[in-house]
Structures are given as C-alpha cells and as structure tokens.
C-alpha cells in the first residue's frame, strides 16, 4: 500500500510538471548524485561493521563502534565546514557568476577557499589532540573499559587523521558550492570503496597470519583509515584548485550595463563588506558548531547509556542501529544538499517564488523516499537482520529497534531536507536554538529515563535499547515541527525581490533611450550578447 501511494504521488507530480518550468528529471538527477555523495561514507562504514561482525567477535565489533562514535565527535561537530562552505560559495557564485573580471571573481572565491582550508585544518588538529589526550577519560565514562582496550590503537589513528578529515569536508563543501555535485559523488564513492577494500584486506591478512589477534587487526585498520583519509583530503583540494564554478540554470544573466553599475556600487562598499562578511562567517560557524556538537552529543549520550545498561551483544546491536539510521538518512540527505546548493543561489538574489517551488518539490521527493525505505524495512526486516549479524543475541536486540528505525524514515527525510534549506538561507542561529531546546526538553529526559530501568527485570535490555532510540526519534520529531514552521511561515513568506533589479535596469534603459545616449549599434550588440546568453542550455530551469 505504501509503495502504491508513493507511485501515485510521483505520477501526479510528473503530470503537473508538464506545464511547469521546473524540470523534475534534472532535480532528481542532481539529487540522486548528491545522495550518492552523502551516503557513500555511511554505507561504507555500515559494510565495515558487517564485515567485522562476520569475521571477528562481538567484542571487536563493539570496540570498533565505540571508537568510531567517539572520534566522530571531533569531525562531525565541524559539519559547518561542509554546509557553511556550500552555502557561502553558492551565494558568491550567484552574485558574481556574470562578473567579467575573472581576476576579481577568482580572488573572491580564493579568499573563501583559503579561509576554509586554514579553519578546517586548525579545527581538526585541535579536536584530534583533545580527543587523543582525553581518551582514557572518555573510555572510562563508558564503563567496563577492559573490553574496549583492543580498540585503543584504532582510536589513536582516527584521532591523528582528523585534520585531514575536516579539511576534506571543507573541500567537499566548496566543490558542492561550485555546482560540481557529480564530481563529489564519484570522489566520495571511490574513498568509501577504498575503506571497505582496506578492511577486507586487513582482516584477510590477520586471519591468515598466526599470532595476530583482534587488537593487531584493529590497529592495522586504523593505519589503513589514516592513509585513505589523507588521500581524500589531497584529492579534494586538488579538485578545488583546478575547478571553476558552473552555471546550474538558476542564475539571471546580466547585461553589461547592469554589471558595470553593480561593479561601481560594490567598489565603494567592498572594504566594509569584507570585514562584515568575515565576522558573519565566524558567527555562523559558532552557531553551526553548537548545533553539530549537540547533535553528536545526543549520539554520544545514547552510547553511554547503552554501554552501561546493555551487554556486549546489545551494544553491538546499538551500533548497527546507528549505522542503519544514518545510511538511510544520508541517502535522503541528497535532496538537502541540492536544497543547499540551489537554495543558496535563489535566496541570495531573493527569488522567493522559485525557492518556494524548489522547497515543495524537494520535500515531496524526500518524503516519498522516506516511505519507500519504510516499506523496504517492513518487507525485508528479518532477512536483513540475519545478513548483518550471525550472533543470535545481537540479532535479538537489533529486532527491538527495527520498528523504530523503520517508522522514523519519513520523519528523518523531512528533517534532513529542512536542514538543507536552513543552511541555504543561513538560518544557523535558529537551527542551533531548535537543537538546544530539543535536546533539553525532549531528548535528555527520555534517554535518561532508560537508566531507571531495573537491570534485574526480564527483558530490561530490550526496554533500554528501545527507550534510547525512542529518544532519538522524539528529537527528530521536535526538529521537524519547528524547522517546518521556520521555512513555511517565515522564509517562504518573505517578499520576492528578484524582479526589482530587472525593473531598475528597464528604467535605466528607457532613460538612456530618451536622452539619446544609446546608439543603434550598441543596442544591436547588446541584443546579440543576450541571444548568445540564451543559447546556453541550463541544467535546471525554474
């Protein structure tokens, strides 16, 4: 029934699009590519969990998952390096894509790229050093640290790789802002494949070598991860250096007179804008940092509760649940990425009508995909759980969270698409406030109530893991409600001012014709220039 509803809704949208200026096919193509870009890493990590769970014990899988979750505190909290860079570069491209002075255009973009590179490396180095030094305290917080000792070497390698990881995230954001979504998709897919390949090679080598235990295998996995992440960073910044922004069909082409008028106006304001822009960048970065660290802390707190209240098999099931949650969310997040890339260009020129149209379509795609995943999880739940783990107890605990993950998919889809629109419209402070309130009012009371469950009761472990993931679902429902209000009752209610500059241009032209300043040759040349611009086939026409 769910699949039938999704199919009918898709057919209705496609029929409506026949008389519309929006190309659904092109949006879906770009969104699919962005989904691959975002999902490649989580899918690769999920496969690593599956391979490790099949080849090693539940203790090795639990230690691996704990190290990944703790080290992710240092990388994903700086998610603004991706989303902020995408939004910032998208706005710059929309405003300066028709700039005839290539040197000025290159200088504007180059300044932001250098700033992103420096901030990302410093942020990664600081986070890596902090997590490495405080490793003992973080592991002791989880309780029963003896079972986690086999992952200490792997954890150290992940901490050392953080400057490369955060800098590669910044490069990905800039390339996305340039409009090269397909390039990022291929790059991230190659990196994810290399990481999975490294795991297979290392585990095969450790199983064939006598005397090598699980600790040595995890140490080798850490070194392999470090090499792949370093390759990712170098490749990403090489692409940034050699690539240029491209048109995606959303930008208004500007005539030479309008370009000259804007250039004179900007020359007087350039110095003041530069100082203001730098200040705003760091304020936005702080807001996004606060939002990201709260989101990651929600996963970390959930892991602490799970590690203290669940056996090893339950903790392994908790990490598998997290990977399933993230894999599906990141696939849907492809629509959010397109919302950030395209939306930032539309919002920077205040084209609210087109932004409204783009928002409705991206949300309809995201929700449809969310229900599709819901149907897949319902139909193939038992077979999928057997595929992920061979241990019966781990499978039992995974079954207790399966329905929660299943019905969370449509909610997660809406939240991720709305997140992309928050970044596009630079509503970073609002996103932070929603996260602060949601964690304090909804998430913490729910997840901490799991600690009150008596360990002596029957099925206490099943109740604990279900309560932990109920808290995560409640947080996303909270975010969905407030972000929807921000988008539909605030941002999309703004006045569309995309036609104001064109009206000013027409007035200037009429004044020029009245005064006799424009010659026939000039008008003919301008007309020819406009016709040349119209010959460009846009990727997306709104």
N, C-alpha and C positions, 0 to 999 in steps of 0.2 A: 504493500500500500504506500509506504514511504517513497519507494522508487517510482511508483506511478505518479504520485503528486509532484515529485521533482521533475519528471519528464514532461508533464503537462505544463508546469510553470515555465520550464525552459522554452517549450514550443510557443507559449504565449508571448514571452519576452522577445523571441526571434521574430515573430509575426509583427509585433509592434515596432520593431526596429526597421522594418522595410521602409516606412515613411519617415524615419528619423535620420538625423545627420550622424548619429553615433554608429560606429562600426563595432558591433558586438564581437565579431570574429577577431578583430585586431586587439581589442581589450583582452579577450580570452587567451589569445596567443601570448601577449605580453605577460599576463597574469600566470599562465602556465610556466613560462620561463622563470618568472620571479618565484613561483612555488618551488621549482627545482633548486633555485638559488638558496632559498631559506631552509628547505627540507633536506638537502644533501648531507649536511653535517649531522643533524639529529638522526637521520636514517642510518648513516654510517656508524654513529655511536650505538644505536639500537642493535645493529648487526654485530658490533663488537661485544655487546652484552650477551647476545645469543650464542656466539661462538665460544666465548669464555665460559658461559654456563654449561655448554655441552662438553667442553674439553677439560674443564677444571672443576673444583668443588664449589659448593655454595659459599664457603668462607672466602675463596678467592673472588667470586662474583660480588659478594657484599663489600669486601675491601676495595675492589675496583670502583664500585658505585659510590662509596663514601668519598674516595679521593677525587673522583670527577665532580661530585657535588660541592665539596669544599673548595676545590680550585676554581670552579666556575664562579664563586663569589668574587674572584679577582678579575674576571674577564667580562662576564655578562652585566656586571653593575656599570660598566662603561659602555653600555649599548648606545648611548647618545653619540658615540664616535661614528656609528653606522647611520642611525636615523637622523641625528643632527646634521651630519655631513651631507646626507642625501637631500634633506630639506633645504639646507643653506645653498648648496651648489645648484639645486633645481631652481631656486629663486633667482640666483645670479644669472643663470643661463637664460631664464625667461626675460630678464630685464636687459641683457646685453648680447643676446644671440645675433641681433641685427647690427651690432657695432662694427663699423667698417675698419676701425683702428685695431688690427689684430694684436699689436703690441699691448694696447691697453686691456683688451679682453684677456690676453694671456697673463698679464700682471695681476688682474683682479682674481682670477681663478688660482694662479700660482701662489698668491698670498694666503688664500684659504687652505690650499693643499699643504704648504709648509707648516702652517699653524696646526693643522690636524695631525701631521706626522710627529711634530715635537710633543704635542699634548698626549698623543696616544702612546708614544714610547715612554714618556715620563710616568704616565698613569700606570702602564703595565709593569714597569720596573718597580714602582713604589708598592703596588698591590702584591707583586710576586715576592718581594723581600719581606713584606709584612706577614703574608701567609706562611712563608717558609720559617720565619723566626717564631711565629706563634703556633706552629704545627702541633707541638705537644699539648698545648692548652686546648686547641680545637678538638684534637682526638680524645683527650680526657673528658671533654664535655659530653661526648657520645656514650661514655661508659664502656666497660669491658674492652679496654684498648688492646689487650693481648691478641684478640682475633683480628685486629686491624694492622698489626705490625708488619705483616707481609706486604702491605701496600705503601710503606714509608718511602721506599726508593722511587716508586712510580709517582708518588705525590711530589717529591722534590723536583723531578724532571718537569712536571706540569707547571710548577711554580717558576722554574727557570725559563720556561718558554713564554711566559705571559707578555713580555714586551713585544715579542714577535706576533703573538695572537692579537693584542689590542691594535697594533699598527696595521695588521692585515684587515681587521674590522674597519678601521678608518679608510683604508684603500677601497674596500668594497663599497662603503657609503659614497665615496667620491665618484667611483665608476658608475654606480647607480644614478647619482645626480646628473652625470653626463648623458644618461639615457641608454647606456650600453648594458641592458639587463641580460641579454643573451650571453654576453662575454662573461659576466659574473657567474651565470648558471653553469657554464662549461668549466670555469676555473674551480668553483666550489665542488662540483661533481668529481673532477679529477682528484682534488685533495681528499675528499671523502673516500674515494676508491683506494687511494694510496694508503690511507689509515687502516682500512679494512684488510688490505693486502698485507700490510706490515704485521697485523695481529695474526693472520693465518700463518705467515712465515715464521714468526717468533714462536708461536705455540707448537708448530710442527717441529721446529728445531729443538725446543725444550723437551718435547715428548720422546724424540729420538736420541737425545743425549742423556746418558746415565748420570745421576748425581745432581741434575738440575731440578730444583723444586719450584713451588709456586712463587716464592719470593723472587728468585732469579728471573723467572718468566715475566713477572710484573715489572721488574727493573728494566728488562730489555724492551718491554712495551713502552716504558717511559722515554727511553732514548729514541726509539723509533718515532714516537709522537713529537718529540722536540725537533727532529730533522724535518718532518713533514710540515710542521707549523712554520719553521724558518723558511722553507721553500715557498709556502703560501704567501708570506709577507713580501719576500723579494719579488715574486711574480706579480703580486697585486700592485706594488708601487712602480714596477716597470711598465705595467699597462697604463697606470695613471700618467706617467711621464710621456709616453708615446701616443696616447689617445687624445681626442678632442671631443667637445660636446657635439651632439647631433640634434637636429630638429625632430620632434615627435608629433608634429601636426597641431599642437595646441597654441603655438605662439602666433601672435599677429605680426605679419610682415609690415615694416615701417618704411615710409618713403624718406628720401634723402632730407627733405626739409624738416621732417619731424625728428630725424636723427640729429641734425645739426642743432635744433632748438634744445633737445634734451642734453646734448653734449655741453652746450654753453651753460645750461642750468646746473648740471652736475659738477662742472668745473669749479663753480663758486662754493658748492656745498661738499665737495669731495673730502676735505680735511676733517670737517666736523662729522661727516657720516662715518668716516673710518674709525674715529675714536668711539663713536656711539655704537658701531657695529661690533667692535671688539668687546666692549663692555656687555652688550646684549648676548654675545656668544657665550661668555663665561657665566652669565646669569642663567641662560638656558641650559648650559652644561650642568650647573649645580642642581637645577630643578630635575633634569633627567637623571642625574646621579642619584638624587634622593628617591626618585620613583623606582629606578632599577635596583637599588640596594634593598629597598623594602620588598620588591618582588622576589629577589633572590633569598632574602631572609625568610620569606614565607616557606620556600622550599627547604631552607636550612633548619628552621624550627620544626617543620614536619619531619625531617630526617632525624633530628634529635629525639623527638617523641617516639618515633618508630624504633630507633636503635635501643632505647631504654625499656620499651614495653614489649618488643617482639623478639622472638628467637632469630637465629641466623637466616632460616628459610623465609620468615616473614619480612626481614629486612631486605633480602634479595628480591622478594615479590614487590616490595615498596619501590625499589629502584627500577624494576621493569615497568611498573605502573607509570612512573615518572617519564620514562622514555616513550611509552605509548601516548601519553598525554601530550608530550612535546612534538612528537613526529607529526601527528595529525594537525596540531595547531600551527606548526611551521609550514605545512603544505597549504593550509588556508591563508597563512600569512603572506602568500604570494599576492593576493588581492590587496593586502595592506601595503605592500611595497609599491605596487602600481599606484595606489592612492597617495602615497607619499611623493613619488616621483612626479606624477601628473598633477596631483592636487597642489603641490607647492608652486608649480608654474602658474596654475589658474588663480590661486589665491593671491599670489604676488602682484597680479595685474587686476585683482578684484573682479574676476569673471565668475560671479557667484551663480549665475544661471547654469553655466556649464559645469561648475563644481557640484551643484545640486544634482544634475543629471548623472554625473560620474559617480556620486555617492550612492544613489539609489541602485544603480546597476552593479556596483561592486558589492554592496550588501546583499543583493539578490543572489549573486554568484556565490558569495561566501556562505550564506545560509543554506543554499541548495547543496553545496559540497559538504557542509556540516551534517545535514540529514542523510546524505549519501554514506558518509563514514558511520553514522549511527546505524544504518541498515546493515552495513558490512560487519560491524562488530556484533550485532544481534545474530546475523546469519551464520557467522563462522567463529563464534567465540570459543567453543570447546576445542576445535581443531587448532586454532591459533595459539591457545594456551599450551597445548601439548608440543607445538612447534618451538615455543620459546624456552621451555624448561622440561627436563626429564624427571626432576625430583617431584614426588607426589605432594609433599608438604608445601613446597614453594608454589606448586600449581593450585593447591587449596587456597592459600592466601591471595593469590592473584585473582582467583574467581570471586573473592569477596569485594574486589574493587572494580571488577569488569563492568558491571552495570552502571556504576557511577561515571566511569570514563566514557561509556557508550552514550549516555544521555547528556553528557557535558559537551559533546561535539558541536551542536548548533550554538550553544552559548559561547563557547570558545571562538567559534567562527566570527560571530558578531563583534566580540571584544577585540579580536586581532585586527579586523578591518577598521574599526573605530580608532584603534591605536594609531594606525597608519594615517588617518585623517587628522588626528591630534598633532602628529609630527609635521604634516603638510601645512597646517595652519599655525604652527609654532605655539600651540596651547600647552606648553610644557609645564607651566605652573599649575594649571588646572589638573593635568594628569597626575602631578605629584600630590595635590591635595586629595584627589579621589582615592589614591593608593593609601595615603596616610590614614584617612578616615576608615577605609575598608579594612585595613589590617587591624586597626584598633577596635573597631566596633563589631566586625563580623568574624574575621579570621582567628584572631588570638583567643577570644572566648571559646570558640568551637573546638580548636585544636587542643587547647589546654584542658578542656573537659575530658579528653581522652586519657589524660594522666590520672584521672579519678577513678577509672575503671579498675575494679579489683582483679589482680592477676590470678587469684585463686578460682575465679568463676570459670565455668565452662564456656568455651568459645570467646574468652576475653581477648585473645589476639586478633580474632576476626573482627570484633567490635572496635578495637583500637585502630586497625588499618582502615576500616570503613569510616570511622569518625575523622581521621586525618584527612582523607580525600574529600569528605563532605565539606570540611572547612575550606579546601581549595576551590571547590565548586561554588560555595557561598560567596567567596571573594570575587569570583568572576561574574556572578550574577549582579553583585553590587556595582562592579565596574561597568557592566553592560548598561544598567539603568542610567547611571549618571553621565557616562560618555555619550549615550544616545541623546539625552537632554541637551548636552552642550552642542552637539552637531546640529540637531534638527530645530532647536528652539533658540539658538544663538547665532552660530556661524552661518547657517544657511538662510537666516533671516536678515543678514546684512544686505545693504543696498549694492546692486550690481553697478559698478562704475567702469566696466570695461569699454563702454562706448564713449566715455567722456573725452578721452584724448582724440578719438577719431572725429568727434564733433568739433573740437577745438581746431583740428587740422583742416576740416572743411571750411571753418570760418576764416582761418588764415589764408586758405587758397582763394576764397571769394574776395577777400580784401586785396589779395595780390592781383586778381583779375581786374578789379575795379580801378586800382591805381595804375594798371598797365605795366606792372613790373614783370609779368611772366610773358615770355615770347612764345610763338608757336613752336619753335624748335625745342625749347625747353620742355613744353608740355608733351610734345611728341616723344622726346627722350624719356620723360618720366613715365609715360604710358607704356613704352616698350619695356622699361625696367619692371613695371608692375606685372606685365604679361609674362616676363621671364620668371618672376617670383611665383606666379600662379601655376607655372608648369611643374613645380616641384610636387611630386606625389607624396602627401603626408602619410605617416604611419597610422595616425589616428585623427579622424576629423570629427570635431564636436560642433 
